[in-house]
Amino acid sequence: MSTPPPGKHGTHAGVGGVRYTGSAVSRIDRVVRPHRSALTTAADPRSKSTPTGDNRAMADFVLSTERRGELAELLGDEHLLRTRYPRVAEYLDAAPRLPGTGDESADAAFDLRLVHYLTGGASENPYWDIVAPSVGDDGARRVVNGGRPRGSARLAFAQTILQTAYAYAIPAPETLDWVAEFADGAEVVELGAGRGYLARQLTRIGVTTAAYDAEPPDTTSNPSFPRAAGQPQAWQHVGDLTEFAKQPLADRVLLLCWPPGWGDPMASRALHEFEQAGGERLVFLGEPHGGKTGDDGFFARLDSAWSLKSSDAHYVSWWNLNDVAQAWQRRK
């Protein structure tokens, strides 16, 4: 359906009689309509064509006519969008002004996935479903870069939205399986779990996982995971430190995902408490020594008392970060 040019006051008659502002129509044009042909082709069993480029990525991402209509309604109602999904509105306001990857089709596909999943699109792992088609190989590791070695300013802004909505580490299916293999049936205890998104993903694949944080986002203010309408404040129960203190740790696997850096001793204190309780296995997701995560004492203790058992070769990072996935065993 073509969209007539805006009238004097910049409005259009939209789906169901909704009056769209000029900015709303721009959002609909940029996010929903560029993929109408790709979505139709992917959904039509009579189609004999082979998807290529961005259309190939879209072949496994098909929005129903009903869902496309829902998105058009949402994007066309400025007040509704900003009230229900303020972070999505913030992204859509900023994205057109930020340089993309240079591939307009890929950028629009990313925007469509982001809008779909951040506004309630069904998914068991929405974070991964948003970023997966934008994963490339930089020669040494898998990174979300949209096909460009240096990513883009638009992807960097989306990164901040997704990290605060989900987690700082990207839960690729291979990484979840890698953690499950290392845990080998033991319960995983995540400290500094934020919204509990990673813990939820591990629970989903059958790994018993408990999540704890000094500031559970659903019960207190957490600056790393601020409250926002339209998104879960926690993806599974996240206990506080009082609950964590009651947790037996000796036969558990401690998971530290992006523990704070810049001299914050959280990681070294957590490791010390884990050792005191008899803990012997650790999964660390974060940047190596000298990066943005962990403190000097944490890395020094790993070097002196722990052995690196494995690293996840399939771990996915953002192109502008250097985080890794490591499994450690305490030395006897």
Sequence and secondary structure as in RCSB ss.txt:
>XXXX:A:sequence
MSTPPPGKHGTHAGVGGVRYTGSAVSRIDRVVRPHRSALTTAADPRSKSTPTGDNRAMADFVLSTERRGELAELL
GDEHLLRTRYPRVAEYLDAAPRLPGTGDESADAAFDLRLVHYLTGGASENPYWDIVAPSVGDDGARRVVNGGRPR
GSARLAFAQTILQTAYAYAIPAPETLDWVAEFADGAEVVELGAGRGYLARQLTRIGVTTAAYDAEPPDTTSNPSF
PRAAGQPQAWQHVGDLTEFAKQPLADRVLLLCWPPGWGDPMASRALHEFEQAGGERLVFLGEPHGGKTGDDGFFA
RLDSAWSLKSSDAHYVSWWNLNDVAQAWQRRK
>XXXX:A:secstr
       TTSEEE GGG EEEHHHHHHHHHHTGGGHHHHHHHH TT      HHHHHHHT    HHHHHHHHHHH
H HHHHHHH HHHHHHHHHGGGS   S HHHHHHHHHHHHHHHTT   SSHHHHHHGGGEEE SSSEEE TTSTT
  HHHHHHHHHHHHHT SS   HHHHHHHHHHHTT  EEEES TTSHHHHHHHHTT  EEEE SS TTTS  TTS
   TTS S SS EE HHHHHTS  TTSEEEEES B TT THHHHHHHHHHHTT  EEEEEE  TTSSBS HHHHH
HHHHHEEEEEE TT EEETT   EEEEEEE  
